[in-house]
């Protein structure tokens, strides 16, 4: 076996920090919505990425290429009046699950390649219709076409690079929408979901009864399903324990506390396990200071997900329903917002050594707070989703970095 010489070990030791730095820069979290927001000519494309929930799919992936089209091209697509689900299929063709920056597109092996789109990768495309042919023609002319491109239809062409994070994210502009009869085919609407029936069957009958008794609240839950909704449903014993307090609330507060158990974003269990942050709820007001929020926390050791309101903390007990755009989870406590109930103060920290105050100046001991939580600092649902994506990417990159360090340590040992 070859043994590394001392000069080779020195060179490796010098090169290693540069390698780690390069990989760390590559492993950055991205947010497609914020990237496209800097370019008004893609506002319609950006809007539909959010409306179809493809934006979150893009953000959670480590390696991705987005084929964006400008507002003019999107107008032609909108004129066809596709349903939102069909629009999702069409735009899924514009999301390639591999990295294609400008340089790579102009240096394709054999001048062409076949790339899987999100339409293919998610299993929505029949056969191979979700693959995209990328061809590098003479004089740098690059085209994109679907596997089922109709005769006489023109492929989309490369226009320019919008944003590139090498080997992680590439956002490029193409001239037109990719044409695919399969992606454009009508999609049957999803079967209606009865949230109270789902709760009845999985130990949340008492909470379901409260929703049924407050018809406007039940309607609010149902109206938010299509746009994405996560419901945290207290189990029957938790509702029973809380009922004395619930009955003493005003009608308006009863409605608010029920709405407090719904988050207007779809979160799968995996997303909740990789998410730490404050989320808005259906009860959150539109003022400068967000109200009726709570924090999602998770423990990596046992993958327990908890919801902290500053008044109480509930744990997710089971999954009742999880199918995009709706997820329902049972929890072991009735969530109590601090807007209605007194917040439970955190244990006071040990007193710091007393310092003499200088006249006219206040020391750090002068500042105090009844509650460590500040609504001003509560992030939006979009920011929370960003943190979740960043956490997932960081986890993947940490694994890669760990592997590199182990391999290098083994080499240096020789």
Secondary structure, DSSP 8 states (H G I E B T S, - for coil): -----HHHHHHHHHHHHHHHHHHHHHS----HHHHHHT-GGGHHHHHHHHHTTHHHHHHT-SSEEEEE--HHHHHHHHTT---HHHHHHHHHTTEESS---HHHHTT-GGGEEEEEBHHHHTT-SSTTTTEEEEEE-GGG-EEEEETT--TT---EEEEEEEEEETTTEEEEEESS----HHHHS---------HHHHHHHTT-HHHHHHHHHSHHHHHHHHHTSTT-EEEEEE-HHHHHHHHHHHHTS-HHHHHHHHHTTEESS---HHHHHT--EEE--TT--SSSS--S-EEEEEETTTTEEEEE-SS-EEEEEEEEEEETTEEEEEESS----TTTS-----------------TT---GGG---S-S--GGG---HHHHHHHHHHHHHHHHHHHHHHHHHHHHHHHHH-
